[in-house]
Amino acid sequence: MTDDPKGDDPKGDDPKGDHPEDDGPNWRPQTLAAQAMGWTDETTGAIIPPIHPATTYLRDADNAYRRGRMYARADNPTYDHASDLLTALEEGADTLLFASGMAAATAVFLALDPGDHVVVPKVMYWALRAWLHDSARRWGLDVEGVASDDLAGLAAAMRPGQTKLVWLETPANPLWTVSDIAAAAQLAHAAGAHLAVDSTVATPVFTRPLSLGADLVMHSATKYLNGHSDVVAGTLTTARQDALWGRIRQVLVQQGGILGAFEAWLLQRGMRSLFVRVEAAAASALALAHRLAAHPRVAQVLYPGLPDFAGHQLAARQMRGGFGGMLSIRVKGGEAAAVATAAKVRLWKRATSLGGVESLIEHRASVEGAGSPVPVDLLRLSVGLEALEDLYADLDQALRAAG
């Protein structure tokens, strides 16, 4: 089995359909997203990309695959619409789709060799943190956690010739710590390492890590990219198709963590409204952050868009046009008051995940369990597309009732 099953003949698979001349070099990103790269079907004139459920493809008479497809574990035409669009939005060279965000993230680490040194944030997505401190170490990786917003600490962690990967998550869930991608890229590259960035929360609407010097950008596409809470998916986009990217592709193909055809279709469908959804959620999140900062039952609001947030100035430089739809609040009265607040909401949904059209609230310390670095008085808020006044009114009554 080849690692690159695509052949030389892309017939029928051009994501731009019957208008290849309209390759959109001057189209703005939101236009590329809304029109799915301008795709139309050459035969029928359909403007919606199709689903290809086939698991296998016809060989030529001489056993070759000149149509460019061999087997769905390695490739499927339905993947192209989402991967090509995300590659364009992230200004990258290639994108791979995975069955989940965890599958995408772990593929990067599994593409390394036992004994390689990797630097990761101390506070990050809890499931990946748990995997790194358990499975990755059993795999043989030397995992070192740092405060990724501390450049001096990050520099001190570098081991030239030994450090192979630096992983950032920015803004980092659920404290929304902002890390300097450009500076981290310089430190990583000076040590001979790649820089990978989990940009799930920022999305390509607000941050494009590859343009800041990162080598890889990862998304839990379950969240904002899909945006409708009906797909579990992950993505990786690379700045260049180098040896590490080849090994990551090999992990995907050989371990089979692929996305289903229907899920890939739903992902590209969701991405068509990415900009309007993310921009609307970020506008509401900013307004809520300001109002909640003055609430008598709120001890602190964590949101990069607030001027007094520790990473605000960096976020203002690095995040273009907005600060995202995620914020956290620390509730006066401690853990009991925080849990009671979440219990008393009527509109916000008590549920795990983020980035959907519906607003979610969660007591993260309870979810993450023993060993979580999350303060016990913290509630994580994923702002959706409901009316701002309704969202605030529901939080206000819940906070007051819990107090």
C-alpha positions in Angstrom: 0.0 0.0 0.0 1.4 3.4 -0.9 1.3 6.3 1.5 0.2 8.6 -1.4 -2.6 6.9 -3.2 -3.5 9.9 -5.4 -2.5 9.5 -9.0 -1.6 12.0 -11.7 -5.2 12.4 -13.0 -7.4 14.5 -10.8 -10.4 14.1 -13.3 -13.7 14.6 -11.5 -12.0 15.6 -8.2 -11.3 19.3 -8.8 -12.9 21.1 -5.8 -13.5 24.1 -8.1 -15.6 22.0 -10.5 -16.2 23.4 -13.9 -14.6 26.8 -13.1 -10.9 25.9 -12.6 -10.0 29.3 -13.8 -11.8 30.9 -10.9 -9.2 29.6 -8.4 -9.9 32.6 -6.2 -6.4 33.9 -5.6 -8.0 37.3 -4.6 -11.0 35.9 -2.8 -11.2 36.7 0.8 -11.3 33.8 3.2 -15.0 34.2 4.1 -15.8 34.0 0.4 -13.8 30.8 0.0 -15.6 29.3 3.0 -19.1 30.4 2.0 -18.8 29.0 -1.5 -16.8 25.8 -0.6 -13.9 27.1 -2.8 -16.4 27.9 -5.6 -17.2 24.3 -6.3 -19.9 23.3 -8.9 -20.6 19.9 -10.4 -19.4 19.8 -14.0 -22.1 17.3 -15.1 -25.2 18.4 -13.2 -24.5 22.0 -12.3 -25.1 21.2 -8.6 -23.6 23.8 -6.2 -23.4 21.5 -3.2 -20.5 19.0 -3.1 -21.6 15.3 -3.1 -20.9 12.5 -0.6 -18.8 9.6 -1.9 -19.5 6.6 0.3 -17.5 4.1 -1.7 -14.9 2.2 0.2 -12.9 1.0 -2.8 -12.2 2.1 -6.4 -11.9 0.4 -9.8 -8.4 -0.6 -11.0 -7.4 -0.1 -14.6 -6.9 -3.1 -16.8 -3.2 -3.2 -16.0 -3.9 -2.9 -12.2 -3.0 0.8 -12.0 -5.1 3.5 -10.4 -4.9 6.3 -12.9 -8.1 7.9 -11.6 -6.1 8.7 -8.4 -8.1 6.7 -5.9 -7.4 3.3 -4.4 -9.0 2.6 -1.0 -11.1 4.8 1.4 -8.8 4.3 4.4 -6.2 6.2 2.5 -8.4 8.6 0.6 -12.0 9.6 -0.4 -13.1 12.4 -2.7 -15.5 13.7 0.0 -12.4 14.6 2.1 -11.1 17.0 -0.6 -13.8 19.7 -0.1 -13.1 20.2 3.6 -9.3 19.6 3.4 -8.8 21.9 0.4 -10.8 24.7 2.1 -9.0 24.4 5.4 -5.6 24.4 3.6 -6.6 27.6 1.9 -7.9 29.2 5.1 -4.8 28.3 7.1 -2.5 29.3 4.2 -0.9 25.9 4.4 0.4 23.2 2.0 -1.9 20.2 2.9 -4.6 19.1 5.3 -5.5 15.7 6.7 -8.9 14.8 8.3 -9.1 12.5 11.3 -11.9 10.7 13.2 -11.5 13.1 16.2 -9.4 16.0 17.5 -7.6 13.5 19.7 -6.8 11.3 16.7 -5.3 14.3 15.0 -3.3 15.5 18.0 -1.9 12.1 18.9 -0.9 11.4 15.3 1.7 14.2 15.6 3.3 12.6 18.7 3.1 9.1 17.3 5.0 10.3 14.2 8.0 10.9 16.5 10.5 8.4 17.7 10.8 6.9 21.2 13.2 9.0 23.3 12.3 12.3 21.5 11.9 15.2 23.8 8.6 17.2 23.5 7.6 20.4 25.2 3.9 20.9 26.0 1.8 23.3 28.1 1.1 22.5 31.7 -2.5 23.8 31.2 -4.1 22.5 28.0 -7.0 20.3 26.8 -7.4 17.8 29.6 -7.8 14.6 27.5 -4.6 15.3 25.5 -2.7 16.2 28.7 -3.8 12.9 30.2 -2.7 11.0 27.1 0.7 12.7 27.0 1.4 11.9 30.7 0.3 8.3 30.3 0.3 6.7 26.8 2.9 9.0 25.3 5.4 8.3 28.0 4.8 4.6 27.7 5.5 5.0 24.0 8.8 6.4 25.0 8.5 10.1 24.5 10.2 12.5 27.0 7.3 14.8 27.8 8.1 18.1 29.6 5.3 20.5 30.7 6.0 24.3 30.8 4.0 27.5 31.3 3.7 28.1 27.5 3.1 31.8 27.9 6.4 32.2 29.7 9.0 32.6 26.9 11.9 32.4 29.3 10.7 29.1 30.7 10.0 27.9 27.2 13.5 28.8 26.1 15.0 27.0 29.1 13.1 23.8 28.2 14.7 23.6 24.7 17.3 20.9 24.2 18.9 21.5 20.9 19.1 18.2 18.9 16.8 16.4 21.4 13.7 18.5 21.4 11.7 17.4 18.3 8.3 19.1 19.0 6.9 22.0 20.8 3.1 21.9 21.2 1.1 25.1 22.0 -2.6 25.6 22.6 -3.7 29.2 22.3 -6.0 30.4 23.7 -5.6 27.5 26.1 -8.6 25.7 27.5 -10.1 26.6 30.0 -8.0 29.6 31.4 -7.6 31.0 27.8 -3.9 31.7 28.3 -2.4 33.2 25.2 1.0 32.1 23.9 3.3 33.9 21.5 3.3 31.7 18.4 5.9 33.7 16.5 8.3 33.7 19.4 7.7 30.1 20.2 8.4 29.2 16.5 11.8 30.9 16.7 12.7 29.0 19.8 11.6 25.7 18.5 13.3 26.1 15.1 16.5 27.2 16.8 16.5 23.9 18.7 15.7 21.9 15.6 12.1 21.2 16.6 8.7 21.6 14.9 6.1 23.9 16.4 2.5 22.6 16.4 -0.4 24.8 17.5 -3.9 23.7 18.7 -5.9 26.6 17.3 -9.3 25.1 17.9 -10.6 28.1 19.9 -9.0 30.9 17.7 -10.0 29.2 14.4 -8.6 30.5 11.1 -11.1 33.4 11.4 -8.9 35.0 14.1 -5.5 33.3 14.0 -3.4 31.6 11.3 -0.5 30.0 13.1 1.3 28.9 10.0 1.7 32.5 8.9 3.3 33.3 12.3 5.9 30.6 11.8 4.2 27.4 13.1 4.8 24.2 11.2 1.5 22.4 12.0 -1.9 23.6 13.1 -4.5 21.3 14.7 -8.2 21.7 15.2 -10.7 19.7 17.0 -13.1 20.1 14.1 -15.9 18.9 16.3 -16.0 22.4 17.7 -16.1 25.6 15.6 -15.1 24.2 12.2 -18.2 22.0 12.1 -20.2 24.3 14.5 -23.4 22.3 14.8 -22.5 19.7 17.5 -23.2 16.8 15.1 -19.8 15.7 14.0 -16.7 14.4 15.8 -13.6 15.2 13.7 -10.1 16.5 13.8 -7.7 18.2 11.3 -4.1 18.8 10.8 -2.7 21.4 8.4 1.0 21.7 7.5 3.1 24.5 6.3 5.1 22.2 4.1 5.0 18.5 3.1 8.2 17.5 4.9 9.3 14.2 6.4 7.3 14.7 9.6 4.2 15.3 7.5 4.8 12.0 5.6 5.0 10.1 8.9 1.8 11.7 10.2 0.1 10.7 7.0 1.4 7.2 7.5 0.0 7.1 11.0 -3.4 8.1 9.7 -3.5 5.6 6.9 -1.9 2.7 8.8 -3.8 3.1 12.1 -7.0 3.9 10.3 -8.2 6.9 12.3 -10.1 8.2 9.3 -13.2 10.4 9.1 -16.3 8.8 7.6 -17.6 10.2 4.3 -20.8 11.5 5.7 -18.9 13.2 8.6 -16.5 14.8 6.1 -19.5 16.1 4.1 -21.1 17.5 7.3 -17.7 19.2 8.2 -17.5 21.0 4.9 -21.1 22.0 5.2 -20.5 23.5 8.6 -17.4 25.3 7.4 -19.4 27.3 4.9 -20.9 29.4 7.8 -17.6 29.5 9.8 -17.0 33.2 9.6 -20.4 34.4 10.4 -20.8 32.0 13.3 -17.4 32.7 14.9 -17.7 36.4 14.5 -21.1 36.5 16.0 -20.1 34.3 18.9 -17.0 36.4 19.6 -19.0 39.6 19.6 -21.4 38.2 22.2 -18.6 36.7 24.3 -16.9 40.1 24.4 -20.1 41.8 25.5 -20.8 39.2 28.1 -17.2 39.4 29.4 -17.5 43.1 30.1 -20.9 42.7 31.7 -20.0 39.8 33.9 -16.8 41.5 35.0 -19.1 44.0 36.8 -21.4 41.3 38.2 -21.5 41.2 42.0 -21.4 37.4 42.1 -18.4 37.1 39.7 -14.9 37.2 41.2 -13.0 37.2 37.9 -13.7 36.9 34.1 -11.0 35.1 32.0 -11.2 36.3 28.4 -8.4 37.6 26.1 -10.6 40.5 24.9 -10.7 42.2 28.3 -8.0 44.9 28.7 -7.0 43.7 32.1 -6.5 40.1 31.0 -2.8 39.0 31.3 -2.5 38.1 27.6 -4.7 40.8 26.1 -1.9 42.8 24.4 -0.5 39.7 22.8 -4.0 38.5 21.8 -4.7 41.9 20.2 -1.6 41.5 18.0 -2.0 37.8 17.2 -5.8 37.4 16.9 -7.1 39.4 14.0 -10.5 40.9 14.4 -11.7 39.2 17.5 -10.9 37.1 20.6 -13.1 34.1 20.2 -16.3 32.8 21.7 -14.9 31.1 24.8 -14.6 32.7 28.3 -14.6 31.4 31.9 -15.9 33.0 35.1 -14.8 32.4 38.7 -17.8 32.6 40.9 -17.8 34.2 44.4 -18.5 31.6 47.0 -16.2 28.9 45.6 -16.9 25.5 44.3 -20.4 25.2 45.8 -21.6 28.5 44.3 -20.1 27.6 40.9 -21.8 24.2 40.8 -25.1 25.7 42.0 -24.9 28.4 39.3 -24.5 25.8 36.6 -27.4 23.9 38.1 -29.8 26.9 37.9 -29.3 28.0 34.3 -32.4 27.6 32.1 -31.1 28.6 28.6 -27.4 27.6 28.8 -26.9 23.9 28.4 -24.9 22.0 30.9 -22.8 20.0 28.5 -19.2 19.2 27.4 -17.8 20.6 24.2 -17.7 24.1 22.6 -18.1 26.0 19.4 -21.7 25.0 18.5 -24.6 27.3 17.8 -26.0 26.6 21.3 -24.4 28.1 24.4 -22.9 25.6 26.9 -21.8 25.9 30.5 -19.6 23.5 32.4 -17.9 23.2 35.8 -14.6 22.0 34.4 -12.9 20.8 37.7 -15.7 18.3 38.1 -15.3 17.0 34.6 -11.5 16.8 34.7 -11.4 15.1 38.1 -8.5 14.6 40.5 -5.3 16.4 39.4 -7.0 19.0 37.4 -5.2 22.4 37.4 -8.5 24.2 36.9 -9.8 26.3 39.9 -12.8 24.7 41.5 -14.8 28.0 41.3 -14.5 28.2 37.5 -17.3 27.8 35.0 -16.4 27.5 31.3 -18.8 29.2 28.9 -19.1 28.5 25.2 -21.1 31.3 23.7 -23.5 30.4 20.9 -25.8 32.3 18.6 -28.7 33.1 20.9 -29.7 36.7 21.7 -27.1 38.4 23.9 -29.7 39.7 26.3 -31.2 36.2 26.9 -27.8 34.8 27.5 -26.9 37.4 30.1 -30.3 37.4 31.8 -30.1 33.6 32.3 -26.6 33.8 33.8 -27.6 36.7 36.0 -30.6 34.9 37.5 -28.5 31.7 38.0 -25.6 33.6 39.7 -28.1 35.4 42.0 -30.0 32.3 42.8 -26.9 30.4 43.6 -25.6 33.2 45.9 
